[in-house]
Amino acid sequence: MTKYINVTDLTTVIPAANAVWQAANTQQVSIPTDLAPLTFEQELTPVAVLQKLYSEFLPGLDQEQITTAVETATQAIFKDKALSQFVTPDYTEVDHPQTQFNFSELFNSPTMTSADLATLAITHLAATTQTFVATDPELLISLGQTLLADQKLIGIYDERQLPTILKTELAELQGHDNVALYLDDQPTVAANHLLTSHPEYRLIDQTVLLTQIPLIAALVNLTNQAQSEAVNLVIPGTKLNAVLAALYARQLGLPIAKIIVAVAAESNLSAFINGEATELAPEIKVNLQRLAALVADKAVNTDAEMVTALQQTDILDFVSVDRTEVAAEIRFLQTKLDYTAGLETALTTLAVPEATAAATENVVLALIDPYVTPETILRGLTGRNDGKTGFEAVQILRQIVGAKPARLITHLKGVKAVETPKFAEHDFK
């Protein structure tokens, strides 16, 4: 039976009901142990796969509650869609310097990012009157769409680097009665102040195990579609919850040979992995600590121990990639392979290994719809910045690539911009 232990000593047991909700603001950092290998027949439905996984990670939860939560959430969000969509580019006339690779898209859902999958069933597994707190805009948007009638969501986020489409989605969310959104230049700090004064609120971020379980289900779908005996997964370093999901999936018996993490060369994460002193966001630090303890199979307490574990493992490979090469990669993927990729996905493909074992297939996880960042793709395709963003950029991109944007784009076109207030802790006293 799965149990949860603290990464700092690997002996302190943490109840599963607490461990699966642990976020970056909690004192203890847990990892699951004694995961039993599972068999996933190809004919299993996504709901059946999810039920099997929730039963594995939540052994104490009532099976009827799991079934109800999974069935309700899956039907509401995905209906009859697959949790991941396999895409094979056309390499017929292309001699690519890297080994050929496929894409697995995990964004075919209402808000166009993998956050829809990550937050699946969270609101159904929480108390019916729970108040959630989130600072990740993608998670905020997804949670806001799935709240139960008496649940509430408080979102604190930094809008300075957000794509126009995400800002529009958040503007629509602002109109929901049970959602309150605020701006702050340091949303994590603001959220921690709020959670200190309101410990009954629940933080949802990428460290919460419940955001990783549905991603494992998508990887089951992925490996069932693969043509080779095993796969190398290439995952963006901005989504360490997906990296953890891949590692857990490997422990559960999925044929994952290696997990390659694409990291922007100038990022704090890249500096940390290379042993440089740097400040990491709490959710990144916690997930790295989990990854280090899992691959080293020993307690991890210091930054040096984490770096050593992450550098010396054969399972994980952190690859630094140059953001200045993204524009050329976007152009290559579109013009040569007829695949439209946004910033994050194009950056990830740069980390695909050049040499791969014959029986192993490289699969890039695409975790955000390219139409969320149309302006980035336009710059990559045209080589210039004409100032077009949001829906203007969507219309131009649609004409260039000849593909329809997600249906949500049409729906969002009529959403009016709203002024989001600055966060003030005294509003919650």
Beta strands, then each sheet from edge to edge (+ up, - down):
strand 1: 3-6
strand 2: 13-14
strand 3: 30-33
strand 4: 85-87
strand 5: 101-105
strand 6: 131-134
strand 7: 152-157
strand 8: 179-183
strand 9: 202-203
strand 10: 230-236
strand 11: 256-264
strand 12: 316-321
strand 13: 360-366
sheet 1: 2+ 1- 3+
sheet 2: 4+ 5- 13- 10- 11- 12-
sheet 3: 8+ 7+ 6+ 9+
end
